[in-house]
């Protein structure tokens, strides 16, 4: 998927998320009304626990569809390996992880790193002497 298509997909997702936020606020307000309160703080601990359990269990309308769409975009970004980033490679954020992209092939390494520094260190280790300070 090219960058333009990814950008369009992200804009569509952002619009859906914005619409969902309004729907969620309305859903939450109706749930409060069904309990006869204006705020969850007005509920005793047992009712508050029940209230939030119902919120979590009942609010699934768009949640899973949006999550699926976001996962699809993340996979497409992960697969967007055609853009090279220099002879020595580079690091990219892909979803919640950091990945190293090969400078030769433009493909992502299979390893996923939790931090930018750990990905950078892996790339430096791979190239060894290329990154030694002189």
The first five atom37 places (N, CA, C, CB, O) and aatype in JSON, in Angstrom:
{
  "aatype": [20, 20, 20, 20, 20, 20, 20, 20, 20, 20, 20, 20, 20, 20, 20, 20, 20, 20, 20, 20, 20, 20, 20, 20, 20, 20, 20, 20, 20, 20, 20, 20, 20, 20, 20, 20, 20, 20, 20, 20, 20, 20, 20, 20, 20, 20, 20, 20, 20, 20, 20, 20, 20, 20, 20, 20, 20, 20, 20, 20, 20, 20, 20, 20, 20, 20, 20, 20, 20, 20, 20, 20, 20, 20, 20, 20, 20, 20, 20, 20, 20, 20, 20, 20, 20, 20, 20, 20, 20, 20, 20, 20, 20, 20, 20, 20, 20, 20, 20, 20, 20, 20, 20, 20, 20, 20, 20, 20, 20, 20, 20, 20, 20, 20, 20, 20, 20, 20, 20, 20, 20, 20, 20, 20, 20, 20, 20, 20, 20, 20, 20, 20, 20, 20],
  "atom_mask": [
    [1, 1, 1, 1, 1],
    [1, 1, 1, 1, 1],
    [1, 1, 1, 1, 1],
    [1, 1, 1, 1, 1],
    [1, 1, 1, 1, 1],
    [1, 1, 1, 1, 1],
    [1, 1, 1, 1, 1],
    [1, 1, 1, 1, 1],
    [1, 1, 1, 1, 1],
    [1, 1, 1, 1, 1],
    [1, 1, 1, 1, 1],
    [1, 1, 1, 1, 1],
    [1, 1, 1, 1, 1],
    [1, 1, 1, 1, 1],
    [1, 1, 1, 1, 1],
    [1, 1, 1, 1, 1],
    [1, 1, 1, 1, 1],
    [1, 1, 1, 1, 1],
    [1, 1, 1, 1, 1],
    [1, 1, 1, 1, 1],
    [1, 1, 1, 1, 1],
    [1, 1, 1, 1, 1],
    [1, 1, 1, 1, 1],
    [1, 1, 1, 1, 1],
    [1, 1, 1, 1, 1],
    [1, 1, 1, 1, 1],
    [1, 1, 1, 1, 1],
    [1, 1, 1, 1, 1],
    [1, 1, 1, 1, 1],
    [1, 1, 1, 1, 1],
    [1, 1, 1, 1, 1],
    [1, 1, 1, 1, 1],
    [1, 1, 1, 1, 1],
    [1, 1, 1, 1, 1],
    [1, 1, 1, 1, 1],
    [1, 1, 1, 1, 1],
    [1, 1, 1, 1, 1],
    [1, 1, 1, 1, 1],
    [1, 1, 1, 1, 1],
    [1, 1, 1, 1, 1],
    [1, 1, 1, 1, 1],
    [1, 1, 1, 1, 1],
    [1, 1, 1, 1, 1],
    [1, 1, 1, 1, 1],
    [1, 1, 1, 1, 1],
    [1, 1, 1, 1, 1],
    [1, 1, 1, 1, 1],
    [1, 1, 1, 1, 1],
    [1, 1, 1, 1, 1],
    [1, 1, 1, 1, 1],
    [1, 1, 1, 1, 1],
    [1, 1, 1, 1, 1],
    [1, 1, 1, 1, 1],
    [1, 1, 1, 1, 1],
    [1, 1, 1, 1, 1],
    [1, 1, 1, 1, 1],
    [1, 1, 1, 1, 1],
    [1, 1, 1, 1, 1],
    [1, 1, 1, 1, 1],
    [1, 1, 1, 1, 1],
    [1, 1, 1, 1, 1],
    [1, 1, 1, 1, 1],
    [1, 1, 1, 1, 1],
    [1, 1, 1, 1, 1],
    [1, 1, 1, 1, 1],
    [1, 1, 1, 1, 1],
    [1, 1, 1, 1, 1],
    [1, 1, 1, 1, 1],
    [1, 1, 1, 1, 1],
    [1, 1, 1, 1, 1],
    [1, 1, 1, 1, 1],
    [1, 1, 1, 1, 1],
    [1, 1, 1, 1, 1],
    [1, 1, 1, 1, 1],
    [1, 1, 1, 1, 1],
    [1, 1, 1, 1, 1],
    [1, 1, 1, 1, 1],
    [1, 1, 1, 1, 1],
    [1, 1, 1, 1, 1],
    [1, 1, 1, 1, 1],
    [1, 1, 1, 1, 1],
    [1, 1, 1, 1, 1],
    [1, 1, 1, 1, 1],
    [1, 1, 1, 1, 1],
    [1, 1, 1, 1, 1],
    [1, 1, 1, 1, 1],
    [1, 1, 1, 1, 1],
    [1, 1, 1, 1, 1],
    [1, 1, 1, 1, 1],
    [1, 1, 1, 1, 1],
    [1, 1, 1, 1, 1],
    [1, 1, 1, 1, 1],
    [1, 1, 1, 1, 1],
    [1, 1, 1, 1, 1],
    [1, 1, 1, 1, 1],
    [1, 1, 1, 1, 1],
    [1, 1, 1, 1, 1],
    [1, 1, 1, 1, 1],
    [1, 1, 1, 1, 1],
    [1, 1, 1, 1, 1],
    [1, 1, 1, 1, 1],
    [1, 1, 1, 1, 1],
    [1, 1, 1, 1, 1],
    [1, 1, 1, 1, 1],
    [1, 1, 1, 1, 1],
    [1, 1, 1, 1, 1],
    [1, 1, 1, 1, 1],
    [1, 1, 1, 1, 1],
    [1, 1, 1, 1, 1],
    [1, 1, 1, 1, 1],
    [1, 1, 1, 1, 1],
    [1, 1, 1, 1, 1],
    [1, 1, 1, 1, 1],
    [1, 1, 1, 1, 1],
    [1, 1, 1, 1, 1],
    [1, 1, 1, 1, 1],
    [1, 1, 1, 1, 1],
    [1, 1, 1, 1, 1],
    [1, 1, 1, 1, 1],
    [1, 1, 1, 1, 1],
    [1, 1, 1, 1, 1],
    [1, 1, 1, 1, 1],
    [1, 1, 1, 1, 1],
    [1, 1, 1, 1, 1],
    [1, 1, 1, 1, 1],
    [1, 1, 1, 1, 1],
    [1, 1, 1, 1, 1],
    [1, 1, 1, 1, 1],
    [1, 1, 1, 1, 1],
    [1, 1, 1, 1, 1],
    [1, 1, 1, 1, 1],
    [1, 1, 1, 1, 1],
    [1, 1, 1, 1, 1],
    [1, 1, 1, 1, 1]
  ],
  "atom_positions": [
    [[0.85, -1.17, 0.0], [0.0, 0.0, 0.0], [0.9, 1.23, 0.0], [-0.97, 0.0, 1.23], [1.84, 1.31, 0.79]],
    [[0.63, 2.19, -0.87], [1.49, 3.37, -0.93], [1.1, 4.37, 0.17], [1.4, 4.03, -2.32], [0.05, 4.25, 0.8]],
    [[1.97, 5.33, 0.38], [1.77, 6.29, 1.46], [0.48, 7.08, 1.33], [2.93, 7.25, 1.51], [-0.16, 7.39, 2.33]],
    [[0.07, 7.4, 0.11], [-1.17, 8.15, -0.11], [-2.37, 7.35, 0.35], [-1.32, 8.53, -1.6], [-3.26, 7.88, 1.03]],
    [[-2.41, 6.07, 0.0], [-3.52, 5.22, 0.41], [-3.54, 5.03, 1.92], [-3.44, 3.86, -0.28], [-4.61, 4.99, 2.54]],
    [[-2.36, 4.92, 2.52], [-2.28, 4.79, 3.97], [-2.81, 6.06, 4.63], [-0.82, 4.52, 4.41], [-3.57, 5.99, 5.6]],
    [[-2.41, 7.21, 4.11], [-2.88, 8.48, 4.66], [-4.4, 8.59, 4.57], [-2.22, 9.66, 3.94], [-5.05, 9.03, 5.51]],
    [[-4.96, 8.2, 3.43], [-6.42, 8.25, 3.25], [-7.09, 7.32, 4.24], [-6.81, 7.86, 1.81], [-8.11, 7.67, 4.84]],
    [[-6.54, 6.12, 4.43], [-7.1, 5.17, 5.39], [-7.06, 5.72, 6.8], [-6.35, 3.85, 5.33], [-8.02, 5.56, 7.55]],
    [[-5.97, 6.38, 7.16], [-5.85, 6.95, 8.5], [-6.83, 8.1, 8.71], [-4.43, 7.43, 8.74], [-7.39, 8.24, 9.8]],
    [[-7.04, 8.91, 7.69], [-8.02, 10.01, 7.8], [-9.42, 9.44, 8.0], [-7.98, 10.91, 6.54], [-10.18, 9.93, 8.84]],
    [[-9.76, 8.42, 7.23], [-11.08, 7.78, 7.39], [-11.24, 7.21, 8.79], [-11.28, 6.66, 6.35], [-12.29, 7.35, 9.41]],
    [[-10.2, 6.56, 9.29], [-10.25, 5.99, 10.62], [-10.41, 7.09, 11.67], [-8.98, 5.17, 10.9], [-11.18, 6.93, 12.62]],
    [[-9.69, 8.19, 11.51], [-9.8, 9.3, 12.47], [-11.22, 9.86, 12.48], [-8.8, 10.42, 12.11], [-11.74, 10.19, 13.55]],
    [[-11.84, 9.97, 11.32], [-13.23, 10.46, 11.25], [-14.18, 9.5, 11.95], [-13.65, 10.66, 9.8], [-15.11, 9.92, 12.63]],
    [[-13.95, 8.2, 11.77], [-14.79, 7.21, 12.44], [-14.61, 7.28, 13.95], [-14.47, 5.8, 11.94], [-15.58, 7.18, 14.71]],
    [[-13.37, 7.45, 14.38], [-13.1, 7.56, 15.81], [-13.78, 8.79, 16.41], [-11.6, 7.61, 16.07], [-14.32, 8.74, 17.51]],
    [[-13.74, 9.88, 15.67], [-14.39, 11.11, 16.12], [-15.9, 10.91, 16.25], [-14.1, 12.27, 15.15], [-16.51, 11.34, 17.23]],
    [[-16.49, 10.26, 15.26], [-17.93, 9.98, 15.32], [-18.25, 9.03, 16.47], [-18.42, 9.37, 13.98], [-19.25, 9.19, 17.16]],
    [[-17.37, 8.05, 16.67], [-17.6, 7.08, 17.74], [-17.55, 7.77, 19.1], [-16.56, 5.96, 17.69], [-18.31, 7.41, 20.0]],
    [[-16.67, 8.75, 19.25], [-16.56, 9.43, 20.53], [-17.9, 10.05, 20.93], [-15.47, 10.52, 20.48], [-18.32, 9.95, 22.08]],
    [[-18.57, 10.69, 19.97], [-19.89, 11.27, 20.24], [-20.91, 10.2, 20.58], [-20.37, 12.09, 19.04], [-21.73, 10.38, 21.48]],
    [[-20.87, 9.08, 19.85], [-21.79, 7.98, 20.12], [-21.53, 7.39, 21.51], [-21.65, 6.89, 19.05], [-22.46, 7.05, 22.23]],
    [[-20.26, 7.28, 21.86], [-19.92, 6.73, 23.17], [-20.41, 7.65, 24.29], [-18.4, 6.51, 23.28], [-20.94, 7.18, 25.29]],
    [[-20.23, 8.95, 24.11], [-20.69, 9.9, 25.12], [-22.2, 9.79, 25.32], [-20.31, 11.35, 24.73], [-22.7, 9.84, 26.44]],
    [[-22.92, 9.64, 24.22], [-24.39, 9.49, 24.3], [-24.75, 8.17, 25.0], [-25.02, 9.54, 22.88], [-25.65, 8.14, 25.84]],
    [[-24.05, 7.1, 24.65], [-24.27, 5.8, 25.28], [-24.01, 5.9, 26.79], [-23.35, 4.74, 24.64], [-24.81, 5.4, 27.59]],
    [[-22.9, 6.53, 27.16], [-22.54, 6.67, 28.57], [-23.6, 7.49, 29.32], [-21.15, 7.34, 28.71], [-23.98, 7.14, 30.44]],
    [[-24.06, 8.56, 28.71], [-25.08, 9.42, 29.32], [-26.37, 8.64, 29.56], [-25.35, 10.65, 28.42], [-26.99, 8.76, 30.62]],
    [[-26.78, 7.85, 28.57], [-27.99, 7.04, 28.72], [-27.84, 6.0, 29.82], [-28.34, 6.36, 27.4], [-28.78, 5.72, 30.55]],
    [[-26.64, 5.43, 29.93], [-26.38, 4.45, 30.99], [-26.49, 5.13, 32.35], [-24.98, 3.8, 30.81], [-27.06, 4.55, 33.28]],
    [[-25.95, 6.34, 32.48], [-26.07, 7.09, 33.73], [-27.55, 7.34, 34.07], [-25.31, 8.44, 33.64], [-27.98, 7.16, 35.21]],
    [[-28.31, 7.75, 33.05], [-29.74, 8.01, 33.26], [-30.46, 6.75, 33.73], [-30.39, 8.53, 31.97], [-31.36, 6.82, 34.58]],
    [[-30.08, 5.59, 33.18], [-30.74, 4.35, 33.58], [-30.47, 4.02, 35.05], [-30.26, 3.2, 32.69], [-31.25, 3.31, 35.69]],
    [[-29.36, 4.54, 35.59], [-29.04, 4.36, 37.01], [-29.58, 5.51, 37.85], [-27.52, 4.25, 37.19], [-29.5, 5.48, 39.08]],
    [[-30.15, 6.54, 37.19], [-30.73, 7.67, 37.91], [-29.7, 8.6, 38.54], [-31.64, 7.17, 38.97], [-29.97, 9.21, 39.57]],
    [[-28.52, 8.7, 37.92], [-27.46, 9.57, 38.44], [-26.89, 10.42, 37.31], [-26.33, 8.72, 39.11], [-27.11, 10.16, 36.13]],
    [[-26.14, 11.45, 37.7], [-25.46, 12.31, 36.73], [-23.99, 11.97, 36.58], [-25.61, 13.74, 37.13], [-23.34, 12.42, 35.63]],
    [[-23.47, 11.19, 37.51], [-22.06, 10.84, 37.51], [-21.87, 9.49, 38.19], [-21.21, 11.93, 38.23], [-22.6, 9.17, 39.12]],
    [[-20.91, 8.69, 37.72], [-20.65, 7.42, 38.39], [-20.21, 7.61, 39.84], [-19.58, 6.65, 37.62], [-20.36, 6.7, 40.66]],
    [[-19.67, 8.77, 40.16], [-19.23, 9.05, 41.53], [-20.4, 9.0, 42.52], [-18.55, 10.42, 41.6], [-20.19, 8.81, 43.71]],
    [[-21.62, 9.16, 42.03], [-22.8, 9.12, 42.89], [-23.21, 7.7, 43.27], [-23.96, 9.82, 42.2], [-24.08, 7.52, 44.12]],
    [[-22.6, 6.7, 42.65], [-22.95, 5.3, 42.9], [-22.1, 4.73, 44.04], [-22.77, 4.45, 41.62], [-20.95, 5.11, 44.23]],
    [[-22.71, 3.79, 44.78], [-21.9, 3.1, 45.79], [-20.96, 2.14, 45.06], [-22.81, 2.32, 46.82], [-21.1, 1.91, 43.86]],
    [[-20.01, 1.57, 45.78], [-18.97, 0.76, 45.14], [-19.52, -0.42, 44.34], [-18.03, 0.24, 46.19], [-19.04, -0.68, 43.24]],
    [[-20.5, -1.12, 44.87], [-21.06, -2.28, 44.19], [-21.75, -1.87, 42.88], [-22.06, -3.02, 45.1], [-21.56, -2.5, 41.84]],
    [[-22.57, -0.79, 42.95], [-23.27, -0.33, 41.75], [-22.28, 0.26, 40.73], [-24.34, 0.73, 42.12], [-22.46, 0.12, 39.52]],
    [[-21.24, 0.92, 41.24], [-20.23, 1.49, 40.34], [-19.52, 0.38, 39.57], [-19.2, 2.33, 41.14], [-19.28, 0.5, 38.37]],
    [[-19.2, -0.72, 40.28], [-18.55, -1.85, 39.62], [-19.46, -2.45, 38.56], [-18.17, -2.93, 40.66], [-19.01, -2.76, 37.45]],
    [[-20.74, -2.6, 38.89], [-21.73, -3.13, 37.94], [-21.88, -2.18, 36.74], [-23.1, -3.33, 38.64], [-21.93, -2.62, 35.59]],
    [[-21.94, -0.88, 37.03], [-22.09, 0.14, 35.99], [-20.95, 0.03, 34.97], [-22.11, 1.57, 36.62], [-21.19, -0.06, 33.76]],
    [[-19.71, 0.02, 35.45], [-18.57, -0.02, 34.53], [-18.44, -1.37, 33.83], [-17.28, 0.29, 35.28], [-17.94, -1.45, 32.7]],
    [[-18.88, -2.42, 34.48], [-18.89, -3.73, 33.83], [-19.87, -3.72, 32.66], [-19.27, -4.84, 34.85], [-19.57, -4.24, 31.59]],
    [[-21.04, -3.13, 32.89], [-22.03, -3.02, 31.8], [-21.5, -2.14, 30.67], [-23.35, -2.44, 32.34], [-21.68, -2.47, 29.5]],
    [[-20.87, -1.05, 31.01], [-20.29, -0.16, 29.99], [-19.31, -0.95, 29.12], [-19.57, 1.07, 30.64], [-19.39, -0.92, 27.89]],
    [[-18.41, -1.67, 29.77], [-17.38, -2.42, 29.05], [-17.99, -3.52, 28.18], [-16.39, -3.04, 30.04], [-17.58, -3.71, 27.04]],
    [[-18.98, -4.23, 28.72], [-19.58, -5.35, 27.98], [-20.51, -4.91, 26.86], [-20.33, -6.23, 28.93], [-20.62, -5.58, 25.84]],
    [[-21.18, -3.79, 27.05], [-22.18, -3.35, 26.07], [-21.62, -2.47, 24.97], [-23.28, -2.61, 26.77], [-22.2, -2.39, 23.88]],
    [[-20.5, -1.81, 25.22], [-19.96, -0.91, 24.2], [-19.04, -1.67, 23.26], [-19.2, 0.27, 24.86], [-17.82, -1.62, 23.38]],
    [[-19.66, -2.38, 22.34], [-18.89, -3.16, 21.37], [-19.27, -2.81, 19.94], [-19.09, -4.64, 21.61], [-18.68, -3.34, 19.0]],
    [[-20.24, -1.94, 19.77], [-20.77, -1.62, 18.44], [-19.69, -1.36, 17.4], [-21.67, -0.42, 18.54], [-19.57, -2.11, 16.43]],
    [[-18.92, -0.32, 17.59], [-17.9, 0.05, 16.61], [-16.5, -0.36, 17.06], [-17.94, 1.55, 16.36], [-15.57, -0.39, 16.26]],
    [[-16.37, -0.66, 18.33], [-15.05, -0.9, 18.9], [-14.27, -1.97, 18.14], [-15.18, -1.31, 20.35], [-13.12, -1.74, 17.75]],
    [[-14.87, -3.12, 17.91], [-14.15, -4.19, 17.25], [-13.9, -3.88, 15.78], [-14.91, -5.5, 17.38], [-12.85, -4.24, 15.24]],
    [[-14.85, -3.23, 15.12], [-14.66, -2.89, 13.71], [-13.52, -1.89, 13.55], [-15.96, -2.31, 13.12], [-12.72, -2.02, 12.63]],
    [[-13.44, -0.9, 14.43], [-12.37, 0.07, 14.36], [-11.03, -0.56, 14.69], [-12.65, 1.24, 15.3], [-10.02, -0.25, 14.06]],
    [[-11.01, -1.44, 15.66], [-9.77, -2.13, 16.0], [-9.29, -2.98, 14.83], [-9.97, -3.01, 17.26], [-8.1, -3.02, 14.54]],
    [[-10.22, -3.66, 14.17], [-9.86, -4.47, 13.0], [-9.28, -3.6, 11.89], [-11.08, -5.24, 12.47], [-8.29, -3.96, 11.25]],
    [[-9.9, -2.44, 11.68], [-9.43, -1.54, 10.63], [-8.04, -0.99, 10.96], [-10.42, -0.39, 10.42], [-7.18, -0.88, 10.09]],
    [[-7.84, -0.65, 12.23], [-6.54, -0.14, 12.64], [-5.47, -1.23, 12.51], [-6.6, 0.36, 14.09], [-4.35, -0.94, 12.08]],
    [[-5.8, -2.46, 12.86], [-4.87, -3.57, 12.71], [-4.51, -3.78, 11.24], [-5.46, -4.86, 13.31], [-3.35, -4.05, 10.91]],
    [[-5.5, -3.66, 10.37], [-5.26, -3.81, 8.93], [-4.28, -2.74, 8.43], [-6.6, -3.72, 8.15], [-3.37, -3.03, 7.66]],
    [[-4.49, -1.5, 8.87], [-3.6, -0.42, 8.46], [-2.19, -0.67, 8.98], [-4.13, 0.94, 8.96], [-1.21, -0.46, 8.27]],
    [[-2.09, -1.12, 10.23], [-0.77, -1.41, 10.81], [-0.06, -2.5, 10.02], [-0.92, -1.84, 12.29], [1.15, -2.4, 9.77]],
    [[-0.79, -3.53, 9.62], [-0.18, -4.61, 8.83], [0.26, -4.09, 7.46], [-1.16, -5.78, 8.65], [1.3, -4.49, 6.95]],
    [[-0.55, -3.2, 6.88], [-0.18, -2.63, 5.59], [1.06, -1.75, 5.73], [-1.34, -1.82, 5.0], [1.92, -1.74, 4.85]],
    [[1.14, -1.02, 6.83], [2.33, -0.21, 7.07], [3.55, -1.11, 7.25], [2.14, 0.69, 8.31], [4.63, -0.82, 6.75]],
    [[3.36, -2.19, 7.97], [4.45, -3.14, 8.2], [4.9, -3.75, 6.88], [4.03, -4.24, 9.18], [6.08, -4.04, 6.68]],
    [[3.96, -3.93, 5.98], [4.28, -4.52, 4.69], [4.76, -3.52, 3.67], [3.09, -5.23, 4.15], [5.17, -3.9, 2.57]],
    [[4.73, -2.24, 4.0], [5.18, -1.2, 3.07], [6.7, -1.16, 3.1], [4.57, 0.19, 3.44], [7.31, -0.26, 3.66]],
    [[7.28, -2.16, 2.47], [8.72, -2.33, 2.57], [9.46, -1.82, 1.36], [9.03, -3.78, 2.78], [10.68, -1.99, 1.27]],
    [[8.78, -1.19, 0.44], [9.44, -0.78, -0.79], [10.24, 0.5, -0.67], [8.43, -0.61, -1.83], [11.02, 0.81, -1.57]],
    [[10.08, 1.25, 0.4], [10.8, 2.51, 0.51], [12.1, 2.31, 1.27], [9.94, 3.57, 1.19], [12.1, 2.12, 2.48]],
    [[13.2, 2.35, 0.53], [14.52, 2.16, 1.13], [14.87, 3.39, 1.95], [15.6, 1.9, 0.04], [14.3, 4.47, 1.77]],
    [[15.79, 3.19, 2.85], [16.1, 4.28, 3.77], [17.6, 4.52, 3.91], [15.51, 4.0, 5.12], [18.05, 4.95, 4.97]],
    [[18.33, 4.25, 2.92], [19.77, 4.45, 2.99], [20.51, 3.13, 2.99], [20.13, 5.26, 4.23], [19.95, 2.08, 3.33]],
    [[21.74, 3.2, 2.62], [22.55, 2.0, 2.46], [22.72, 1.21, 3.75], [23.9, 2.38, 1.92], [22.78, -0.02, 3.71]],
    [[22.8, 1.89, 4.88], [23.03, 1.23, 6.15], [21.75, 0.78, 6.84], [23.79, 2.14, 7.06], [21.81, 0.14, 7.89]],
    [[20.6, 1.12, 6.28], [19.34, 0.76, 6.92], [18.84, 1.87, 7.84], [19.5, -0.53, 7.69], [19.5, 2.89, 8.02]],
    [[17.68, 1.65, 8.42], [17.11, 2.64, 9.33], [16.12, 1.94, 10.26], [16.41, 3.78, 8.53], [15.83, 0.75, 10.12]],
    [[15.61, 2.7, 11.2], [14.6, 2.14, 12.1], [13.29, 2.88, 11.88], [15.05, 2.24, 13.59], [13.26, 4.07, 11.58]],
    [[12.21, 2.14, 12.05], [10.86, 2.68, 11.83], [9.94, 2.22, 12.95], [10.31, 2.23, 10.46], [10.1, 1.13, 13.5]],
    [[8.99, 3.06, 13.27], [7.94, 2.69, 14.23], [6.86, 1.97, 13.44], [7.36, 3.95, 14.99], [6.35, 2.5, 12.45]],
    [[6.51, 0.76, 13.86], [5.46, -0.03, 13.21], [4.54, -0.53, 14.31], [6.06, -1.22, 12.35], [4.89, -1.43, 15.07]],
    [[3.35, 0.06, 14.39], [2.44, -0.3, 15.47], [3.05, 0.12, 16.8], [2.12, -1.82, 15.45], [3.48, 1.26, 16.96]],
    [[3.1, -0.8, 17.75], [3.65, -0.52, 19.07], [5.14, -0.84, 19.16], [2.91, -1.31, 20.12], [5.75, -0.66, 20.22]],
    [[5.73, -1.3, 18.08], [7.13, -1.74, 18.1], [8.0, -0.89, 17.2], [7.23, -3.21, 17.69], [7.51, -0.13, 16.36]],
    [[9.29, -1.05, 17.39], [10.3, -0.45, 16.51], [10.9, -1.57, 15.68], [11.4, 0.32, 17.33], [11.16, -2.66, 16.19]],
    [[11.11, -1.29, 14.4], [11.65, -2.3, 13.49], [12.84, -1.72, 12.73], [10.55, -2.78, 12.49], [12.95, -0.5, 12.56]],
    [[13.71, -2.59, 12.29], [14.85, -2.2, 11.47], [14.52, -2.53, 10.02], [16.17, -2.93, 11.93], [14.03, -3.61, 9.72]],
    [[14.78, -1.57, 9.14], [14.56, -1.79, 7.71], [15.91, -1.93, 7.03], [13.73, -0.62, 7.09], [16.81, -1.1, 7.22]],
    [[16.05, -2.97, 6.26], [17.29, -3.22, 5.54], [17.53, -2.13, 4.5], [17.24, -4.6, 4.87], [16.63, -1.74, 3.76]],
    [[18.77, -1.66, 4.46], [19.14, -0.67, 3.45], [19.3, -1.3, 2.07], [20.42, 0.02, 3.85], [19.19, -0.6, 1.06]],
    [[19.57, -2.61, 2.02], [19.74, -3.29, 0.74], [18.41, -3.66, 0.11], [20.59, -4.53, 0.92], [18.18, -3.39, -1.07]],
    [[17.54, -4.27, 0.89], [16.3, -4.8, 0.33], [15.08, -3.91, 0.56], [16.03, -6.15, 0.92], [14.08, -4.03, -0.14]],
    [[15.17, -3.02, 1.53], [14.02, -2.2, 1.87], [12.99, -2.97, 2.68], [13.37, -1.65, 0.61], [11.88, -2.48, 2.91]],
    [[13.34, -4.18, 3.13], [12.41, -5.01, 3.9], [12.69, -4.88, 5.38], [12.5, -6.47, 3.47], [13.82, -4.64, 5.81]],
    [[11.63, -5.04, 6.16], [11.76, -5.0, 7.62], [12.38, -6.29, 8.13], [10.4, -4.76, 8.28], [12.07, -7.38, 7.64]],
    [[13.26, -6.16, 9.13], [13.76, -7.33, 9.81], [12.6, -7.97, 10.56], [14.93, -6.96, 10.78], [11.67, -7.27, 10.95]],
    [[12.63, -9.27, 10.77], [11.53, -9.91, 11.5], [11.47, -9.52, 12.98], [11.66, -11.41, 11.4], [10.4, -9.58, 13.59]],
    [[12.59, -9.12, 13.55], [12.63, -8.77, 14.98], [11.83, -7.49, 15.25], [14.09, -8.6, 15.45], [11.82, -6.56, 14.45]],
    [[11.17, -7.48, 16.4], [10.41, -6.31, 16.85], [11.03, -5.85, 18.17], [8.87, -6.62, 17.02], [11.29, -6.66, 19.06]],
    [[11.26, -4.53, 18.27], [11.92, -3.99, 19.44], [10.97, -3.06, 20.2], [13.2, -3.23, 19.03], [10.19, -2.33, 19.59]],
    [[11.04, -3.1, 21.55], [10.11, -2.29, 22.34], [10.46, -0.8, 22.35], [10.07, -2.8, 23.75], [9.58, 0.03, 22.59]],
    [[11.72, -0.46, 22.11], [12.13, 0.94, 22.15], [12.93, 1.29, 20.9], [12.95, 1.23, 23.41], [13.49, 0.42, 20.23]],
    [[12.97, 2.57, 20.62], [13.75, 3.06, 19.49], [15.24, 2.78, 19.72], [13.52, 4.58, 19.28], [15.95, 2.39, 18.79]],
    [[15.69, 2.97, 20.95], [17.1, 2.72, 21.27], [17.49, 1.26, 21.05], [17.38, 3.11, 22.71], [18.57, 0.98, 20.54]],
    [[16.6, 0.33, 21.43], [16.95, -1.08, 21.25], [17.03, -1.45, 19.77], [15.92, -1.98, 21.95], [17.89, -2.25, 19.39]],
    [[16.17, -0.88, 18.95], [16.24, -1.12, 17.51], [17.51, -0.49, 16.92], [14.99, -0.55, 16.8], [18.19, -1.09, 16.09]],
    [[17.81, 0.72, 17.38], [19.02, 1.4, 16.92], [20.26, 0.62, 17.31], [19.09, 2.83, 17.5], [21.19, 0.49, 16.52]],
    [[20.28, 0.09, 18.53], [21.43, -0.71, 18.99], [21.59, -1.98, 18.15], [21.26, -1.08, 20.47], [22.7, -2.39, 17.84]],
    [[20.45, -2.6, 17.78], [20.51, -3.8, 16.94], [21.11, -3.47, 15.58], [19.11, -4.42, 16.78], [21.93, -4.22, 15.06]],
    [[20.69, -2.35, 15.01], [21.22, -1.94, 13.71], [22.71, -1.62, 13.82], [20.45, -0.71, 13.17], [23.49, -2.0, 12.95]],
    [[23.09, -0.94, 14.89], [24.51, -0.63, 15.1], [25.32, -1.91, 15.27], [24.7, 0.28, 16.32], [26.42, -2.03, 14.73]],
    [[24.79, -2.86, 16.02], [25.49, -4.12, 16.23], [25.68, -4.85, 14.92], [24.73, -5.01, 17.23], [26.73, -5.45, 14.67]],
    [[24.67, -4.81, 14.07], [24.75, -5.48, 12.77], [25.88, -4.9, 11.94], [23.41, -5.35, 12.01], [26.63, -5.64, 11.29]],
    [[26.0, -3.6, 11.96], [27.02, -2.95, 11.13], [28.37, -2.83, 11.83], [26.55, -1.6, 10.72], [29.37, -2.52, 11.19]],
    [[28.4, -3.06, 13.12], [29.65, -3.07, 13.88], [30.52, -1.87, 13.64], [30.41, -4.28, 13.56], [30.24, -0.78, 14.14]],
    [[31.56, -2.04, 12.9], [32.58, -0.99, 12.72], [32.07, 0.24, 11.98], [33.76, -1.56, 11.99], [32.67, 1.31, 12.09]],
    [[30.99, 0.13, 11.23], [30.47, 1.29, 10.5], [30.02, 2.4, 11.45], [29.29, 0.88, 9.6], [30.01, 3.58, 11.09]],
    [[29.66, 2.01, 12.68], [29.14, 2.99, 13.62], [30.11, 3.33, 14.75], [27.86, 2.5, 14.19], [29.76, 4.07, 15.67]],
    [[31.31, 2.78, 14.68], [32.27, 3.09, 15.73], [32.71, 4.53, 15.62], [33.5, 2.15, 15.66], [32.94, 5.05, 14.53]],
    [[32.81, 5.17, 16.78], [33.26, 6.56, 16.8], [34.76, 6.61, 16.58], [32.88, 7.26, 18.13], [35.5, 5.76, 17.07]],
    [[35.2, 7.62, 15.84], [36.63, 7.76, 15.57], [37.18, 8.99, 16.26], [36.9, 7.84, 14.07], [38.37, 9.27, 16.15]]
  ]
}
